[in-house]
């Protein structure tokens, strides 16, 4: 998708907010804890390379991504710190993993056996950095029992092509007030550690939520994700232990303002009909940009005044009801601050009945990202 630079709609990313969030998290963590910044999915929609650079300034010592391609993007942008891929990789991509010095998860013995066969036919000159993934209750990827993990570690020790660098799990309810299941997962992981012959360099259980609200978790590394962008992992549920500064604002402008008479239909399907004479403004953003049709009825800001989206959101434009005439070119804020009033990404998520993670990642590539510091 081409980036639409030649229109006023854009996402503005405050990289100093990301740096500040990282610094505050490091101050909050136990000393000598490694912080890896999670910049997968294009930095949760904020831009992977730019957010990685901002996180590095804040003190991040490594980075996490979801795919090999995301990791390559960072390497080729000059990010030389440790890079951990979080998703399962294909055995046939081993040459790339070695060439770019990536770390990656091992989640099953089947993968290890297949990789060993591949390496016998396609030897490499360096060892592969692996993190053993333990499924303590997420049901996604990973070894299930302590004995399975122990056997995998012993296998790795007998195969010099592999460097056992880390072990980790992922908590599914670290952002909830009820800690019962979190404690179950935590205990399962601790049981795994007791059967190992020794511990690797990195032990990590902490996503953003775990690192904010469960500092007692076992480990010496955290994978700091959504919170680095200034967003509370729990939504409304838990109060963050320190202030998180949102990094992203979404803005546009009025491209047309018109006075419509009573009874005028607005948008596809005529889902809104003016009940009286009303000022209607058009804004160049739509569902192709990630501003979804369900946003109809939500209010965005013009000169600090909430203006309701009327009619269905179109692919490229939407219409809002204005309290009075505004000049064409007046700034419209969809996320962020405008004349002392604020719309948060959580507000948008509430309207969509989802989480702000999804809102950030849904903003399409057509929306330019502009960086300020």
Secondary structure, DSSP 8 states (H G I E B T S, - for coil): -----SSS-EEEEEHHHHHHHHHHHHHHS-TT-EEEEE-HHHHHTT-HHHHHHHHHHHT--EEEESSHHHHHHHHHTT--SEEEE-S---GGGHHHHHHTT-EEEE--HHHHHHHHHHHHHS--SS-EEEEEEB-SSS-SSSB-SHHHHHHHHHHHHT-TTEEEEEEE---SSTTSS--HHHHHHHHHHHHHHHTSSS--SEEEEE-HHHHHH-TTSS-SEEEE-GGGGT--TTTTSS--SS-----EEEEEEEEEEEEE-TT-EESGGG-EE-SSSEEEEEES--GGGT--GGGTT-EEEETTEEEEEES---SS-EEEEESS---TT-EEEEEEEETTEEE-HHHHHHHHTS-HHHHHHHS-TTSEEEEE-
